[in-house]
């Protein structure tokens, strides 16, 4: 479904499991920080709204989206989490660099999840421009960070 048809932050709160007694790691890219910090705020707020204690949310910053899988892997090694959320923003440029980074990040996050047998959530925006990223990080289309936190809560229940 196209995100143009859905606000990323819309969900039925009664359908979401409690985050009480859960621990979450969040790895967030510093690149495009205006966007990624908004994603982080959305994720943290959502976890807290669903019962996760703030002390059970561990945040790790990494330089860019490419480093998200390694950051998730390192968080896993440091502490047992119920799920790890990766937040980043990759904006299309004039070269194929976007394609290589987006593909590597998606595969890297999936590989960490499968290798470590823990839910690692893909909360990475891949947009054509900055305006689209703003719309998906707290603008008219909601906040992908909220969606990532909801996914983490659901997967932690597994």
GUDRENVO-292423 format. One record per residue: residue number from 0; y negated, x, z of N, C-alpha, C, O in turn. Coordinates in steps of 0.05 Angstrom, whole numbers, plus 5000, padded with zeros to 4 digits. Layout:
REM GUDRENVO-292423
 seq  n_v  n_u  n_w ca_v ca_u ca_w  c_v  c_u  c_w  o_v  o_u  o_w
 NUM    Y    X    Z    Y    X    Z    Y    X    Z    Y    X    Z
...
REM end
This chain:
REM GUDRENVO-292423
 seq  n_v  n_u  n_w ca_v ca_u ca_w  c_v  c_u  c_w  o_v  o_u  o_w
   0 5024 5017 5000 5000 5000 5000 4975 5018 5000 4974 5037 5015
   1 4957 5011 4984 4932 5026 4983 4916 5023 5008 4914 5000 5019
   2 4905 5044 5018 4889 5042 5043 4863 5027 5038 4850 5019 5057
   3 4856 5022 5012 4832 5006 5006 4837 4977 5016 4818 4962 5020
   4 4862 4970 5019 4869 4942 5027 4873 4939 5056 4877 4917 5066
   5 4873 4961 5071 4880 4960 5100 4863 4979 5116 4858 5002 5108
   6 4854 4969 5139 4841 4986 5158 4862 5002 5173 4880 4989 5186
   7 4861 5028 5173 4881 5045 5186 4884 5040 5216 4904 5046 5228
   8 4863 5029 5228 4862 5025 5257 4872 4997 5265 4872 4991 5289
   9 4879 4980 5247 4887 4953 5253 4917 4952 5259 4934 4960 5243
  10 4924 4943 5283 4952 4940 5290 4953 4920 5314 4933 4916 5327
  11 4976 4909 5318 4981 4891 5340 4988 4907 5365 5009 4919 5366
  12 4970 4908 5384 4973 4925 5408 4998 4918 5424 5009 4934 5438
  13 5006 4893 5422 5030 4884 5437 5056 4895 5425 5076 4895 5439
  14 5055 4904 5400 5079 4915 5387 5083 4944 5392 5102 4956 5384
  15 5064 4957 5407 5065 4986 5411 5077 4992 5438 5068 4981 5458
  16 5096 5010 5439 5108 5018 5465 5088 5032 5483 5068 5043 5473
  17 5093 5031 5508 5076 5045 5527 5079 5075 5525 5101 5085 5520
  18 5057 5089 5529 5057 5118 5530 5059 5129 5558 5058 5153 5562
  19 5063 5111 5577 5066 5118 5605 5091 5136 5607 5112 5130 5595
  20 5089 5157 5622 5111 5176 5626 5118 5192 5601 5140 5204 5600
  21 5100 5192 5581 5105 5207 5557 5085 5231 5556 5063 5229 5568
  22 5093 5251 5542 5076 5275 5538 5073 5280 5508 5093 5280 5494
  23 5049 5284 5500 5043 5288 5471 5028 5314 5467 5010 5321 5482
  24 5035 5328 5445 5020 5351 5436 5004 5342 5412 5014 5326 5395
  25 4980 5352 5409 4964 5347 5386 4954 5374 5375 4941 5389 5390
  26 4960 5379 5350 4950 5403 5336 4929 5393 5317 4934 5376 5300
  27 4905 5405 5319 4883 5396 5302 4870 5419 5288 4864 5440 5300
  28 4865 5415 5262 4853 5436 5246 4823 5437 5251 4810 5417 5255
  29 4812 5462 5252 4784 5466 5255 4769 5463 5229 4744 5458 5229
  30 4783 5465 5206 4770 5463 5180 4763 5433 5176 4779 5416 5183
  31 4739 5428 5165 4728 5401 5163 4727 5388 5190 4735 5365 5194
  32 4716 5402 5209 4715 5394 5237 4701 5368 5242 4708 5353 5261
  33 4681 5361 5226 4668 5335 5229 4689 5313 5227 4687 5293 5242
  34 4707 5316 5209 4728 5296 5204 4750 5299 5225 4759 5279 5237
  35 4760 5323 5229 4783 5326 5246 4777 5320 5276 4795 5311 5290
  36 4753 5325 5285 4746 5318 5312 4745 5288 5316 4752 5278 5337
  37 4737 5273 5295 4737 5244 5296 4766 5234 5297 4772 5215 5311
  38 4784 5247 5281 4812 5240 5282 4823 5245 5310 4838 5228 5320
  39 4816 5267 5322 4826 5275 5348 4817 5254 5369 4833 5245 5386
  40 4791 5247 5368 4781 5227 5387 4796 5200 5384 4803 5188 5405
  41 4801 5192 5360 4816 5167 5355 4845 5169 5366 4854 5149 5379
  42 4858 5191 5362 4885 5194 5372 4886 5195 5402 4903 5181 5414
  43 4869 5210 5415 4869 5213 5444 4863 5186 5457 4877 5177 5475
  44 4843 5172 5447 4835 5146 5458 4858 5126 5456 4862 5111 5474
  45 4871 5126 5433 4894 5108 5429 4917 5114 5448 4928 5095 5460
  46 4924 5139 5451 4945 5146 5470 4938 5137 5499 4955 5126 5513
  47 4913 5142 5507 4905 5134 5534 4905 5103 5537 4914 5093 5557
  48 4895 5089 5516 4895 5060 5517 4924 5048 5520 4927 5026 5530
  49 4944 5064 5512 4971 5054 5514 4986 5067 5537 5011 5068 5537
  50 4971 5077 5557 4984 5085 5582 4989 5115 5585 4999 5123 5607
  51 4984 5131 5565 4989 5160 5569 4967 5172 5587 4943 5167 5582
  52 4975 5187 5607 4956 5200 5624 4943 5223 5609 4957 5237 5594
  53 4917 5226 5612 4902 5247 5598 4914 5275 5602 4913 5292 5585
  54 4925 5280 5626 4937 5306 5632 4963 5310 5616 4973 5333 5615
  55 4974 5289 5605 4998 5292 5589 4993 5293 5559 5011 5289 5542
  56 4968 5298 5552 4960 5302 5524 4950 5331 5521 4929 5338 5533
  57 4964 5347 5506 4958 5376 5504 4948 5381 5475 4961 5375 5456
  58 4924 5392 5474 4911 5396 5448 4910 5426 5441 4903 5443 5458
  59 4917 5432 5416 4917 5459 5406 4901 5460 5380 4909 5445 5361
  60 4880 5475 5378 4865 5478 5353 4877 5501 5337 4885 5522 5348
  61 4877 5498 5311 4885 5518 5292 4863 5521 5270 4848 5501 5266
  62 4861 5543 5257 4840 5547 5238 4838 5526 5215 4817 5516 5209
  63 4861 5520 5203 4861 5502 5180 4886 5486 5178 4904 5488 5195
  64 4888 5468 5158 4911 5451 5155 4936 5467 5150 4958 5459 5160
  65 4934 5489 5136 4958 5505 5130 4972 5515 5155 4996 5519 5155
  66 4956 5518 5177 4967 5528 5202 4979 5506 5220 4990 5512 5241
  67 4976 5481 5212 4986 5459 5229 5016 5461 5235 5024 5457 5258
  68 5033 5466 5215 5062 5468 5222 5068 5490 5242 5084 5485 5261
  69 5056 5513 5239 5061 5534 5259 5050 5526 5286 5064 5531 5306
  70 5027 5513 5287 5016 5504 5312 5035 5484 5326 5038 5485 5350
  71 5046 5466 5310 5065 5446 5321 5090 5461 5332 5100 5454 5353
  72 5100 5480 5317 5123 5495 5326 5118 5510 5352 5135 5511 5370
  73 5094 5522 5354 5087 5536 5379 5084 5517 5402 5092 5524 5424
  74 5072 5494 5398 5070 5474 5420 5097 5467 5429 5102 5465 5454
  75 5116 5462 5411 5143 5455 5418 5156 5477 5436 5170 5470 5455
  76 5151 5502 5429 5163 5524 5444 5151 5526 5473 5165 5535 5491
  77 5126 5518 5476 5113 5520 5502 5121 5498 5521 5122 5503 5546
  78 5126 5474 5511 5130 5452 5529 5146 5430 5514 5144 5428 5490
  79 5161 5415 5529 5176 5392 5518 5157 5369 5515 5145 5359 5534
  80 5154 5359 5490 5137 5336 5485 5155 5313 5474 5176 5318 5463
  81 5145 5289 5477 5159 5266 5465 5152 5264 5436 5168 5253 5420
  82 5129 5274 5428 5121 5275 5400 5098 5294 5397 5083 5299 5417
  83 5094 5305 5373 5071 5322 5368 5057 5310 5344 5069 5303 5324
  84 5031 5309 5346 5014 5298 5325 4999 5320 5311 4986 5337 5325
  85 5000 5321 5285 4984 5341 5269 4961 5327 5256 4965 5307 5241
  86 4937 5336 5261 4913 5324 5249 4898 5345 5232 4892 5367 5242
  87 4891 5337 5208 4876 5355 5190 4863 5339 5168 4867 5315 5166
  88 4848 5353 5152 4835 5340 5129 4833 5361 5106 4822 5382 5109
  89 4846 5353 5084 4845 5370 5060 4831 5354 5038 4839 5332 5031
  90 4809 5365 5029 4792 5352 5009 4795 5366 4982 4794 5390 4980
  91 4800 5349 4961 4804 5359 4934 4780 5376 4926 4757 5369 4930
  92 4785 5399 4914 4764 5416 4903 4767 5418 4873 4779 5400 4860
  93 4756 5438 4861 4756 5441 4832 4781 5456 4822 4785 5459 4798
  94 4797 5467 4841 4821 5482 4833 4846 5469 4843 4845 5449 4857
  95 4869 5480 4836 4895 5470 4845 4901 5477 4874 4922 5469 4884
  96 4884 5492 4887 4888 5499 4915 4895 5475 4933 4913 5477 4949
  97 4882 5453 4928 4887 5428 4943 4917 5421 4941 4929 5415 4962
  98 4928 5421 4917 4956 5413 4913 4975 5431 4928 4994 5422 4941
  99 4970 5457 4927 4988 5476 4941 4986 5472 4972 5007 5472 4985
 100 4962 5469 4982 4959 5467 5011 4970 5440 5021 4985 5439 5040
 101 4964 5418 5007 4974 5392 5016 5004 5391 5016 5016 5381 5035
 102 5016 5402 4995 5045 5402 4993 5058 5419 5015 5077 5411 5028
 103 5047 5443 5019 5057 5461 5039 5055 5449 5067 5073 5452 5083
 104 5033 5437 5073 5028 5425 5099 5048 5402 5104 5061 5400 5125
 105 5051 5384 5084 5069 5361 5087 5098 5371 5091 5112 5362 5109
 106 5107 5390 5075 5134 5401 5078 5137 5416 5104 5158 5414 5117
 107 5117 5431 5112 5118 5446 5137 5121 5429 5161 5137 5434 5179
 108 5105 5407 5162 5106 5389 5184 5134 5375 5185 5146 5373 5207
 109 5144 5367 5163 5170 5354 5161 5192 5374 5171 5210 5366 5186
 110 5190 5399 5162 5210 5419 5170 5210 5424 5200 5231 5427 5212
 111 5187 5425 5212 5185 5429 5241 5199 5406 5255 5215 5410 5274
 112 5193 5382 5246 5205 5358 5258 5235 5358 5257 5249 5353 5276
 113 5246 5365 5233 5275 5366 5230 5288 5389 5245 5309 5385 5257
 114 5276 5412 5244 5287 5436 5257 5287 5432 5288 5307 5438 5301
 115 5265 5423 5298 5262 5421 5328 5273 5394 5338 5275 5391 5363
 116 5280 5376 5320 5290 5349 5328 5271 5335 5347 5279 5325 5368
 117 5246 5334 5339 5225 5320 5353 5206 5307 5333 5202 5319 5311
 118 5196 5284 5338 5177 5272 5319 5152 5289 5317 5138 5294 5337
 119 5146 5297 5293 5121 5311 5287 5106 5294 5267 5116 5290 5244
 120 5084 5283 5275 5070 5263 5260 5049 5275 5241 5033 5292 5248
 121 5050 5265 5216 5032 5274 5195 5006 5257 5196 5005 5235 5185
 122 4986 5268 5208 4960 5255 5210 4940 5271 5194 4918 5276 5204
 123 4947 5278 5170 4930 5294 5153 4918 5278 5131 4933 5266 5115
 124 4892 5277 5129 4879 5264 5107 4880 5282 5082 4875 5306 5084
 125 4886 5271 5059 4885 5285 5034 4868 5268 5015 4877 5248 5003
 126 4842 5274 5013 4823 5257 4999 4810 5271 4975 4811 5296 4973
 127 4799 5256 4958 4785 5266 4935 4757 5278 4942 4747 5295 4928
 128 4745 5267 4964 4718 5276 4970 4712 5271 5000 4728 5258 5014
 129 4690 5281 5009 4682 5279 5037 4677 5250 5045 4684 5242 5067
 130 4666 5234 5027 4661 5206 5033 4687 5191 5040 4688 5175 5059
 131 4708 5196 5024 4734 5183 5030 4744 5192 5057 4755 5176 5072
 132 4740 5217 5064 4749 5228 5090 4734 5214 5112 4746 5207 5133
 133 4708 5210 5109 4692 5196 5130 4701 5167 5133 4703 5157 5156
 134 4708 5154 5111 4717 5126 5112 4743 5124 5127 4749 5103 5139
 135 4759 5145 5128 4786 5145 5140 4787 5159 5167 4808 5162 5179
 136 4764 5167 5177 4762 5180 5203 4742 5166 5222 4729 5179 5238
 137 4741 5140 5220 4724 5125 5237 4704 5107 5221 4688 5093 5233
 138 4706 5108 5195 4689 5091 5178 4701 5064 5172 4717 5054 5188
 139 4694 5053 5150 4702 5025 5143 4733 5022 5140 4742 4999 5142
 140 4747 5043 5136 4776 5041 5133 4791 5048 5158 4816 5051 5158
 141 4777 5052 5180 4789 5058 5206 4791 5088 5211 4774 5103 5203
 142 4812 5095 5226 4815 5123 5234 4844 5131 5233 4861 5120 5248
 143 4850 5150 5216 4878 5159 5213 4889 5171 5239 4913 5171 5243
 144 4871 5180 5256 4880 5191 5282 4892 5168 5299 4912 5173 5314
 145 4881 5145 5298 4892 5121 5312 4920 5115 5301 4939 5112 5316
 146 4922 5115 5275 4948 5109 5262 4969 5130 5270 4992 5124 5275
 147 4961 5156 5271 4979 5177 5279 4989 5174 5308 5012 5178 5314
 148 4970 5166 5326 4978 5161 5354 4997 5138 5357 5016 5139 5372
 149 4992 5116 5342 5010 5093 5343 5038 5101 5333 5058 5094 5345
 150 5039 5117 5312 5064 5127 5301 5078 5144 5322 5102 5142 5326
 151 5063 5161 5336 5075 5179 5357 5086 5162 5379 5108 5168 5389
 152 5072 5141 5388 5082 5124 5409 5108 5110 5401 5127 5108 5417
 153 5109 5100 5376 5133 5087 5367 5157 5107 5365 5179 5101 5372
 154 5151 5131 5354 5172 5150 5351 5182 5162 5378 5205 5169 5381
 155 5164 5164 5397 5171 5174 5423 5191 5155 5437 5208 5163 5453
 156 5189 5130 5430 5208 5110 5442 5236 5114 5432 5255 5107 5445
 157 5239 5126 5408 5266 5131 5397 5281 5150 5415 5304 5157 5410
REM end
